[in-house]
Amino acid sequence: MQGSVPPAPESSSAVHAPAAPTPSRGAPSAMPDVQASHDLRRVAIDKVGVRNIRYPITLHCPATGGVVHTVATVNMYVGLPHYQKGTHMSRFLEVLNEHHVSLRSNHMMKVCHDIKDRLEAEEAHLELTFAYFVRKKAPVTGSEGMLDLQVTFECSANDHDDFVMAVKVPAASLCPCSKEISAYGAHNQRCEIEAKVRFEPGKFMWIEELFETIEKSASVPVFSVLKRPDEKWVTETAYDNPKFVEDIVRDLAVALDKEPRIAWYQVISENFESIHNHNAYALVEKDKHRDHEPRT
């Protein structure tokens, strides 16, 4: 055939190159671990890891004795020493997947310790933020609806364990100044009130318990379902209970001071002003074992 090259005769004395070895399909040969190599800049990293992972979790429910299923946004970090170039990002997800069935609120510190051990780190951090729904009945008609809260668990494992629970609650506030200076009416607005707490050793609170404490610090709670008699009650209750953003955080701080299970707290209120183009904000933080007297 035109263009073909005739084969060499069998008696040819030409030397042929050895055939290339067939790639092995068995276990791969050792690959360099770049992350474990040394870094010469001598800069330790406080937190390195993965964040904004969406993951299913289950929580114990005191109302039913069962569990509640939700989806959390998960952040996972470790501290990195100055001499190590990088961390092994895939190991974070391996740890998370190992706890796929049993990722519960009372297992958070166990997961945090597993991160620390799996990545051979001196310290590890785990953060989960998720929606948690509570059933609420309207104040007059009893119409039932679901109210969503934002809950965050923050865990750290190093030379000691640290666990912080945060619950953010929607509510409403009515301005005392507006009520005082107006012939009728007063401006009011939705607000978000958040409490972050650390517990005494061996103590804990249900999410629902902290939610109820937070909600009482507002001018009035909010509801997902309101009929006209309920709306009248909400409007008049807020008018009879006006609060600045300062009042909200102070009232909540007083309530948490009285709760013996809580060792530390930080309370925040952000009011979404209805007559201003900005928000009002206040924060109070207290370590009960250290801060015994009010700041001047």
N, C-alpha and C positions, 0 to 999 in steps of 0.2 A: 504494500500500500504506500502510495506516495507520502513522503514525510516520515516514514517509520524508520526506526533505527534497528538494524538487525542485531539479534542477540550475539553475545560473545561466544566463540566456540568453547566447548567444554574443556579443551586442552589448553585454553589460554592460561598464561602464567600471571595474569594481572592480580594485584593484591587488592582485595575488597575491604572497605572500612567495616568495622563491626556494627551490627544493627543496633539502633537506639533501644535502650531498655524500655519495656512496657511499664507505664506508670502503675504503681501499686494502688489497689483499691482498699487496702487494709487501713490500719490506724495511721493517721498523718504523722509525719516526723515532727519533732519538737519545733515550735515556732517561737521567735523572740517575744518576750513579754516587755513591751516598750513601757507600759505604765509603771512597772516595777523598777525601771532603771533609775539611776541617780540624777538628781537635779542639783546644779551647783550655785543657784541663785540665793539659797538660804532664806527662802520666804515660805513660812508655813501658811496653809490655807485653813481658815476657820470652818468653812462648810463647802463641800463639793459633792455633787450627786445628781439625782434626777428629780424633776418636779412636774406638777400638773398631770399626774397619772390618774385616770378615771378608773375606779375599782369598786366592785361590789363588797359591801360589808353587812354584818348582822349585829344587832344591838339587843340587849335584854330589855324587855318592856315590863315595868312594874304593874301597869294597869291590867294586863292580861296574863302575866306570868310567862308569856311566850317570847318571841323575838320579832324585831322589826327589820325589814330589809331596806337598804338604801344604797346610794352610790356616792362614794367619797372622792374628793380630789386629794391625791396623796403626794407629799414631798418627802424625800428620803436623802439624808446627807451623812457624811462622815467628816471628821477632821483629818487633814492630810499633813504629815510631817514635812519639814523643809527639805529633807533629803530625797523624797520620793517624787518622781515626775508626775504620776497621775494615779487615779483610782480606777477600779474595775467596774464600769457602769453596769454591765450586764448582771453582776452579782446582786445588785439591789432588786432587780425584777425577779431573780431566782428566789430570793428570800420571800418576796411578796407572794409569789406563786405557791410556795410551800405552805403558806397560811391561807390559801384560797377558801377552804371550807370553814376554817375556824378563826377568821379575822373578826374578833369580837372586842367590845370595849375593854373588857377585863384581860385581854391578851395583848394590849398595846405595848406594854413594857417588855413582854417576851419577844415580840417582833423587833423592838429596838435593840435588845441584846443580841438577837440573831444577826442583825445588820452589823453590829460592832464585831462580832466573832467572825462572820463570813468574810468581811473585808479587812480583817486583822487590823482594826483601827483602835485608837485610844478612846475615841468618843463617837457616838452616833446620835442622830436626830431623826425623829419621825413626826410628821404632821399630817393630820387628816381633817378635812373640812367637808361637811355634808349637810344636807337638808334633813330635818327631823320634824315630823308632823305630830301635832297634838290635837285631840278632839276638844272643841269648845262649844258650849251652848250659849245662845243669845241670852242676854240678861233678863228679859221679860217673857218672851214667847217660848224660850227653850229650843229654838230652831238650832239644829246641830250643824257644824261645819268643821273643816280642818284648817288649822293655822300652821304655817311653816316657820320653823326656827332655823337659824344657822348655828351649827355646833362645830367646835374645833377641839381636837385633842392634840396636844403637843407633848412629846416625850423626848427625853434626853438620857443617855446612858454614858457615864464616864466613871469618875471615882465614886459617884453616887447617882441614884435614880431621881429623875425629876418628871413630874406629870402635872400638866395644867389643862383644865377644862374650861372652855369658853362657850357661853351661850349668848346669842344676839337675838333680841326680842323686838318685834314691831309694836309700837304703842302710839299714844297721842298725848300732846301737851297743849295747854291753853295759857296764854301770856298773862301774868298777874298785872303788869303795867297797863296793857291794853284794856283789861277789865276795869281797872281803877280809874282811868282817865276818860273812858267812853260812856256816853249817856246810855247806850245799849250795845250789846254784843261785845265780842272780843275775838282777836285773831287766834286761831289754833292751827295745829299742823301735826302730821305724823312725825314720829321720831324713832330712832333705833337705839335701844339701850343694851349694852353688852357688859357682862360680868365675866372676868377671868379669875379663876380660883385655883389655889393649891390647898390640898387637904392635910390635916394632921395625919401622922402615921397610922395606918390601919383603918382610916375613915374614908367615906365617900358620900356623894349625894347623887340621887337620880337626876337626870336632865330635867324631868318634870318638876322636881322640888326647886331647883335653881330658877327655872322659868317662872314659877309662881311668885317667888321672892322678887325677881326683877320686875315683873309686871305691876306689882303693887306700888312701885316707886313712880309710876307715870300719873298724869292727870286722870287718865281713863284707859282701859284696855281697848284693843281693836278686835273686831270679829269678822269672820268671813261671810256670815249670813246675818242680816239684820232686817227685821220687819219694822213697820212704822212705830209701834210701841217701843221696840228696842232702840231705834234711832233717837227717839225722844229721851230715853234714859241716858244714852251715851252723851248726847248734847248737854243735858242738864248736869250730869255728873262731872263732866269736864269743867263746866262753868263754875261749879261749886268747889272745885279742887284745882285752882290755877297753879302752875309751877313753871319757874324758869328752868333752864337747863342746869343751872347750879343747884336748884332744889332737888332735881331728880337724882343727881349723883350723890348728894349729901344724904338724902333719905335712904338710898340703896346702901351707902357705906354704913350708916347706922344699923341697918338690918343685918348686914353681913358681919358687923362687929359682934352681934349677939349670937351668931351661929358658931357653936363650939367646934364643929367639924372642919371649919375653914381656918387655915393658918396664914394665908396671904390672899389678897385680892387686888384687882384693878378694875374699876368701873368707869364706863364711858357712856356718855349720851351725846348723840348728834341729832339735832332738831332741824328738820327741813322747812325753813321759814316760809310762811305763806305770803308775807308782805315785803320780804327782802329778797335780793338776788344773791344770797349767801346762806350758809348754814351756821347754826349756833352749836358750840362744842364745849364739853367739859370732861375732865378726867380726875379721878382720885385713885391713889395707889397706897396700900398699907401692908406692911409685914407685921403681924400681930406680936411676933416674938421680939421685934426690934423697936417699932414705933408705938410707944405708949402714950405720948403726949401729942396733942394737935400742933401742927406747924403754925408759926406766927406769921 
